[in-house]
Amino acid sequence: MAKVIAKLKVMPVSPEVDRERLKERIKEAVENMGVRCLNILEEPLAFGLYAIYVLVEMEEKEGGTEPLEKELSGLEDVESVEVVEVSLA
């Protein structure tokens, strides 16, 4: 099977969220699903709110990134998860 690189945008529920702790929980959740976490970056948006971008490498399979999106959406302090980019590795 082919490998896929996906970039996901994770939005915290508020600017007061401990971003470092959230990034640790994101990385743990990703790796527990058997997906390789390549990088996690922050980007300031406005009024102290940051978007967290997660770059992952995973097997290309039916359902794509949906299981990963669902897992990350269920984390405490996560408002939303959106796939920004997907490409073949």
N, C-alpha and C positions, 0 to 999 in steps of 0.2 A: 504494500500500500504506500501511497505517496504521503509525504509530510506536508502539513499546512502551518503557515505562520499566521496568527491572528492577533490583532491589536484591539483590546477592549477598553472602553472608557467607563470607569467606576466613579459614580458621584456619591460622596458622603451626604448624610442627612443634614449636616450643618457645619459651619466653620469651626465649631468647638470640638469636633471629633479629633481624637488623638490619631493623626495621620500615620505615624510610625507604627503604632499598634495595629491599625487597620491594614497597613501594607503587609505586616507579618501574618495576619489572619488570612489575607488574600493569597499570599504565597503558599501558606500551609494548605488551604482549600484546593488550590490549583494542583499542587503536588500530590495530594491525597487522591485526586482523580486520575493519576497516572499521566498528567500533562506536564511538560517541561516548561518552567517559568524562565524566560530569557531575560526579562528586565521589568522593573516597575519604576515609573517616573511620575512626578507631580507637575502640574501646570496650574499656575494661579489664574483664576477666572475674574472674580470681582468680590469686593467687600470681605476679604479674608477666606473666601471659598476656593478650594482647589479641586481639580479633577485629577484622578489617579488613573494613569494609563498602564495597562498590563500587556506585555508582549509574551505570547506563548507559542510553543511548538507542539503540535499534536498530530495524531494519525488522521488522515482523511477518511471519514466514515459517514454513514447516513445519520442525519440529525445535526451534523456539523458542530457548531459551538453552542447549540441550545442547552445541553446538559451543564456545560460550564457556566453559561449565563445564569441559569436557574440556581446553581450552587452559590455563585457570588451574590446574586440578588437576595438570597436568604441569610446572608451574613448580617450580624448586628451592625448598625450605623451605616448601612448601604441604602441609599435612596433609589438608585437605578444603575443598570448595566446596559451598555450599548456596544455593539460590534462596530468598530470604526473602519477596519480594514482586514481583508483576508487575502492571502496569496499562497501559491505553492512554494514550498521550500526548494 
